[in-house]
Amino acid sequence: MAHDPIPPARRGPLARVRDRLPSRVDRRVKIAAWATLVVQIGIVGTGGLVRLTGSGLGCPTWPRCTPESFVNTPEMGIHGVIEFGNRVLTFVLVAVAIVTFLFVVRMRRERRDLFWLALVIGLYVPVQAIIGGITVLTNLNPYVVGLHYFASVVLVALAAVFVARVYAQPGPRVRAVPTWFARLSWFTSILVAVTVVVGILVTGSGPHAGDGGAARNGLDPEFMQHVHSWPAYALLAATVLLLAGAWRTDPDLRLRLWVGLLLGVEIAQIVVGLWQARTGLPIVLVNIHMVLAVLLVAAMTAVLMHMNRPAGFVQEDRAYAGSIASAGR
């Protein structure tokens, strides 16, 4: 004789909470995915504000703000407020990461990709916070500060992958673009990485150290600005070719739009970069430049993610016949 299921009112609180969690990708999951990307980009902006206003040692120790207090004190002034405010935002990142993980935990078998991405992002956030603490404990060593920024770059890329996968159909995927286009895309992504890394070195040589007493990396900032421009202009040229290739070979409008967005971010980044270099590196422009760098990474990640299509969809859609046929060439 079959047993009747336990009535919802008699189930435990944890079971009732679990029943309310998404069992498929719905609006809540999509909002959580976008929130993950937005907060990861946002923390770059606030972290840049800390550095550019000289507030990097506004809280002179870590994890406490002072040896006696976890929060800033009135005596620390505006620098303490800015630095402590940035630390508080870390808890926002943690909260978003926890909610996002809970929203995909019931899908861990059907959508293992979302489960593992949410888990990795969630575990990476405290690692990033620890690196931030090390920057304070090392008195804003420029290489540790650069590592702190690069860790945010990785988190933004992971968040962009998560957003793309939320909208993707589950199941096997195949490349839907020719081999030359895929290789050009990966080459372009390497140029993005080189441009960002060189930009970090440029910042480490410039005037915005995060504190008046912080060391610089010893590189010539004027020369490094020229070095930074070389991969940036190569990236622009590669992206123009990529956009022409996407328009010619891929019938899917989404890939064309993402490559177009990538090109738009690059143009904005170059304009802001030239502007800030010719106006003495004003704080507002430098901060915009830092945020545009992670937007560049997010756009490039989206381009890479949209080169593949669900296997069944590609086989049934004749519009992809040319791309698939030439994918091996």
C-alpha positions as CSV (number, residue, x, y, z in Angstrom):
1,M,0.0,0.0,0.0
2,A,1.5,3.3,-1.0
3,H,2.2,5.8,1.7
4,D,0.7,9.3,1.4
5,P,3.2,12.1,1.1
6,I,3.9,14.2,4.1
7,P,1.6,17.3,4.1
8,P,3.6,20.5,3.5
9,A,2.5,21.9,6.9
10,R,4.1,18.9,8.7
11,R,7.4,19.1,6.8
12,G,10.5,20.5,8.5
13,P,11.5,24.2,7.9
14,L,14.5,23.2,5.9
15,A,12.4,21.0,3.6
16,R,9.9,23.8,3.1
17,V,12.7,26.3,2.3
18,R,14.2,23.8,-0.2
19,D,10.8,23.4,-1.9
20,R,10.8,27.2,-2.6
21,L,14.1,27.2,-4.3
22,P,14.2,27.1,-8.1
23,S,14.3,23.7,-9.7
24,R,14.9,25.2,-13.2
25,V,16.3,28.4,-14.6
26,D,13.7,31.0,-13.9
27,R,13.6,34.7,-13.4
28,R,15.1,34.5,-10.0
29,V,18.2,32.6,-11.3
30,K,18.6,35.1,-14.1
31,I,18.4,38.1,-11.7
32,A,20.9,36.4,-9.4
33,A,23.3,35.8,-12.3
34,W,23.2,39.5,-13.4
35,A,23.5,40.6,-9.8
36,T,26.7,38.5,-9.5
37,L,28.2,40.2,-12.5
38,V,27.1,43.7,-11.5
39,V,28.5,43.5,-7.9
40,Q,31.8,42.1,-9.1
41,I,32.1,45.0,-11.5
42,G,30.9,47.4,-8.9
43,I,33.5,46.4,-6.3
44,V,36.2,47.3,-8.9
45,G,34.8,50.8,-9.0
46,T,34.7,51.2,-5.3
47,G,38.1,49.6,-4.9
48,G,39.5,52.1,-7.4
49,L,37.9,54.9,-5.4
50,V,39.8,53.7,-2.3
51,R,43.1,53.7,-4.2
52,L,42.6,56.9,-6.1
53,T,41.6,59.0,-3.1
54,G,44.6,57.8,-1.1
55,S,42.4,55.8,1.3
56,G,44.2,52.5,0.9
57,L,45.4,52.7,4.5
58,G,42.3,54.4,5.8
59,C,42.0,51.3,7.9
60,P,45.6,50.6,8.7
61,T,45.2,47.0,9.6
62,W,43.1,43.9,8.7
63,P,40.7,42.3,9.4
64,R,40.0,45.0,12.0
65,C,39.9,48.6,10.8
66,T,42.1,49.6,13.8
67,P,43.8,47.4,16.4
68,E,40.8,48.0,18.8
69,S,37.9,48.3,16.4
70,F,36.4,46.5,13.4
71,V,34.8,49.8,12.2
72,N,36.3,53.1,11.3
73,T,36.5,55.8,13.9
74,P,35.8,59.6,13.6
75,E,39.5,60.3,14.0
76,M,40.3,58.5,10.8
77,G,38.4,61.0,8.7
78,I,37.1,60.5,5.2
79,H,39.8,58.0,4.2
80,G,38.6,55.7,7.0
81,V,35.0,56.0,5.8
82,I,36.0,55.2,2.2
83,E,38.2,52.2,3.0
84,F,35.7,50.8,5.6
85,G,32.8,51.3,3.1
86,N,34.7,49.2,0.5
87,R,35.2,46.5,3.0
88,V,31.5,46.4,3.9
89,L,30.7,45.9,0.2
90,T,32.5,42.6,0.5
91,F,29.6,41.3,2.6
92,V,27.3,42.3,-0.3
93,L,29.4,40.1,-2.6
94,V,29.2,37.2,-0.1
95,A,25.4,37.6,0.3
96,V,24.9,37.6,-3.5
97,A,27.1,34.6,-3.9
98,I,25.2,32.7,-1.2
99,V,21.8,33.5,-2.7
100,T,23.0,32.6,-6.2
101,F,24.4,29.2,-5.0
102,L,21.1,28.4,-3.2
103,F,19.2,29.3,-6.4
104,V,21.0,26.6,-8.4
105,V,21.6,23.9,-5.7
106,R,18.4,22.0,-6.6
107,M,19.7,21.9,-10.2
108,R,23.1,20.4,-9.4
109,R,22.3,17.3,-11.4
110,E,20.6,18.8,-14.4
111,R,22.7,22.0,-14.5
112,R,26.1,21.0,-13.1
113,D,27.7,23.9,-15.0
114,L,25.7,26.4,-13.0
115,F,26.2,24.6,-9.8
116,W,30.0,24.5,-10.1
117,L,30.3,28.0,-11.4
118,A,28.2,29.4,-8.5
119,L,30.3,27.3,-6.0
120,V,33.6,28.5,-7.4
121,I,32.5,32.1,-7.4
122,G,31.3,31.8,-3.9
123,L,34.6,30.3,-2.7
124,Y,36.6,32.8,-4.6
125,V,35.0,35.9,-2.9
126,P,36.7,35.3,0.5
127,V,40.0,34.5,-1.2
128,Q,39.7,37.9,-2.9
129,A,39.0,39.5,0.5
130,I,42.1,37.9,2.0
131,I,44.2,39.2,-0.8
132,G,42.7,42.6,-0.1
133,G,43.8,42.2,3.5
134,I,47.3,41.3,2.4
135,T,47.5,44.5,0.4
136,V,46.9,46.5,3.7
137,L,49.3,44.3,5.7
138,T,52.1,44.9,3.1
139,N,51.5,48.7,3.1
140,L,50.0,48.6,-0.4
141,N,52.8,46.8,-2.1
142,P,52.1,47.6,-5.8
143,Y,52.4,44.0,-7.0
144,V,50.0,42.8,-4.3
145,V,47.6,45.6,-5.1
146,G,47.9,44.5,-8.8
147,L,47.2,40.9,-7.8
148,H,44.1,42.1,-5.9
149,Y,42.8,43.9,-9.0
150,F,43.6,40.9,-11.3
151,A,41.7,38.6,-8.9
152,S,38.7,40.8,-9.5
153,V,39.2,40.5,-13.2
154,V,39.0,36.7,-12.9
155,L,35.8,37.0,-10.8
156,V,34.2,39.2,-13.5
157,A,35.1,36.7,-16.1
158,L,33.6,33.8,-14.1
159,A,30.5,35.9,-13.5
160,A,30.2,36.6,-17.2
161,V,30.5,32.9,-18.0
162,F,27.7,32.3,-15.4
163,V,25.4,34.8,-17.0
164,A,26.0,33.2,-20.5
165,R,25.4,29.7,-19.2
166,V,22.1,30.7,-17.5
167,Y,20.7,31.7,-20.9
168,A,22.2,28.7,-22.7
169,Q,20.4,25.4,-23.3
170,P,21.7,22.5,-21.3
171,G,23.3,19.5,-23.0
172,P,26.2,19.0,-25.5
173,R,27.4,22.0,-27.4
174,V,29.5,22.2,-30.6
175,R,31.5,25.0,-32.2
176,A,29.3,26.9,-34.7
177,V,32.1,29.1,-36.2
178,P,35.0,28.3,-38.6
179,T,38.3,27.3,-37.1
180,W,40.0,30.6,-38.2
181,F,37.3,32.6,-36.4
182,A,37.7,30.6,-33.2
183,R,41.5,31.0,-33.3
184,L,41.1,34.8,-33.9
185,S,38.8,35.0,-30.9
186,W,41.2,33.2,-28.6
187,F,44.0,35.4,-29.9
188,T,41.9,38.4,-29.2
189,S,41.3,37.2,-25.7
190,I,45.0,36.9,-25.2
191,L,45.4,40.5,-26.2
192,V,42.7,41.4,-23.7
193,A,44.7,39.7,-20.9
194,V,48.0,41.3,-22.0
195,T,46.4,44.7,-22.2
196,V,44.9,44.4,-18.7
197,V,48.1,43.0,-17.1
198,V,50.3,45.8,-18.7
199,G,47.7,48.3,-17.5
200,I,48.1,47.0,-14.0
201,L,51.8,47.6,-14.2
202,V,51.3,51.1,-15.6
203,T,49.0,51.9,-12.6
204,G,51.6,50.5,-10.2
205,S,54.2,52.9,-11.6
206,G,52.0,56.0,-11.6
207,P,51.0,58.5,-8.9
208,H,47.9,56.8,-7.6
209,A,49.5,54.5,-5.0
210,G,46.5,54.4,-2.6
211,D,48.5,56.2,0.1
212,G,51.1,59.0,0.2
213,G,53.7,56.7,1.7
214,A,53.1,53.6,-0.5
215,A,55.9,52.3,-2.7
216,R,55.8,52.3,-6.5
217,N,57.0,49.4,-8.7
218,G,59.9,51.4,-10.0
219,L,59.0,51.3,-13.7
220,D,59.0,54.4,-15.9
221,P,55.3,55.5,-16.0
222,E,55.7,57.5,-19.3
223,F,57.4,54.6,-21.0
224,M,54.9,52.1,-19.6
225,Q,52.0,54.1,-21.0
226,H,53.5,53.6,-24.5
227,V,54.0,49.9,-23.8
228,H,50.3,49.7,-22.7
229,S,49.1,51.2,-25.9
230,W,50.8,48.5,-28.1
231,P,48.6,45.6,-27.2
232,A,45.6,47.9,-26.9
233,Y,45.8,49.0,-30.5
234,A,46.5,45.4,-31.6
235,L,43.4,44.4,-29.7
236,L,41.4,47.0,-31.5
237,A,42.6,45.8,-34.9
238,A,41.9,42.1,-34.0
239,T,38.4,43.0,-32.8
240,V,37.6,44.9,-36.1
241,L,38.5,41.7,-38.0
242,L,36.5,39.7,-35.5
243,L,33.4,41.8,-36.1
244,A,33.8,41.5,-39.9
245,G,34.2,37.7,-39.5
246,A,31.1,37.4,-37.2
247,W,29.0,39.4,-39.7
248,R,30.2,37.2,-42.6
249,T,30.2,33.7,-41.1
250,D,27.7,33.5,-38.2
251,P,24.0,33.9,-38.8
252,D,23.3,34.4,-35.1
253,L,22.8,38.0,-34.2
254,R,23.8,37.5,-30.6
255,L,27.5,36.8,-31.4
256,R,27.6,39.9,-33.7
257,L,26.1,42.0,-30.9
258,W,28.6,40.8,-28.4
259,V,31.6,41.4,-30.7
260,G,30.1,44.9,-31.4
261,L,29.9,45.6,-27.7
262,L,33.5,44.4,-27.3
263,L,34.6,46.9,-30.0
264,G,32.5,49.7,-28.4
265,V,34.1,49.1,-25.0
266,E,37.6,49.1,-26.5
267,I,36.9,52.4,-28.3
268,A,35.6,54.0,-25.1
269,Q,38.7,52.6,-23.2
270,I,41.1,54.1,-25.7
271,V,39.4,57.5,-25.6
272,V,39.4,57.6,-21.8
273,G,43.0,56.3,-21.7
274,L,44.2,59.0,-24.1
275,W,42.1,61.7,-22.3
276,Q,43.5,60.8,-18.8
277,A,47.1,60.7,-20.1
278,R,46.8,64.2,-21.5
279,T,45.0,65.7,-18.5
280,G,47.3,64.5,-15.7
281,L,45.4,61.3,-14.7
282,P,42.4,62.8,-13.0
283,I,40.7,60.5,-10.5
284,V,37.4,60.3,-12.3
285,L,38.9,59.2,-15.6
286,V,41.3,56.7,-14.0
287,N,38.4,55.1,-12.1
288,I,36.3,54.9,-15.3
289,H,39.3,53.4,-17.1
290,M,39.6,50.7,-14.4
291,V,35.9,49.8,-14.6
292,L,36.1,49.7,-18.4
293,A,38.9,47.2,-18.2
294,V,36.7,44.6,-16.4
295,L,33.8,45.4,-18.8
296,L,36.2,44.6,-21.6
297,V,37.0,41.2,-20.0
298,A,33.2,40.5,-19.5
299,A,32.5,41.3,-23.2
300,M,35.4,39.2,-24.4
301,T,34.2,36.3,-22.3
302,A,30.7,36.7,-23.7
303,V,32.1,36.5,-27.3
304,L,34.0,33.2,-26.4
305,M,30.9,31.7,-24.8
306,H,28.7,32.5,-27.9
307,M,30.9,30.6,-30.3
308,N,29.2,27.4,-29.4
309,R,25.6,26.3,-29.9
310,P,23.6,23.3,-28.6
311,A,24.4,20.3,-30.8
312,G,20.8,19.5,-31.6
313,F,20.0,23.1,-32.5
314,V,22.9,23.4,-34.9
315,Q,22.1,20.2,-36.6
316,E,18.5,21.2,-37.3
317,D,19.1,24.8,-38.3
318,R,20.3,24.9,-42.0
319,A,21.6,28.5,-41.4
320,Y,24.6,26.9,-39.6
321,A,25.5,24.5,-42.3
322,G,28.3,26.6,-43.8
323,S,29.8,27.3,-40.4
324,I,29.7,23.7,-39.2
325,A,31.0,22.4,-42.5
326,S,34.0,24.8,-42.3
327,A,34.6,24.4,-38.6
328,G,37.2,21.8,-39.3
329,R,39.1,24.0,-41.7
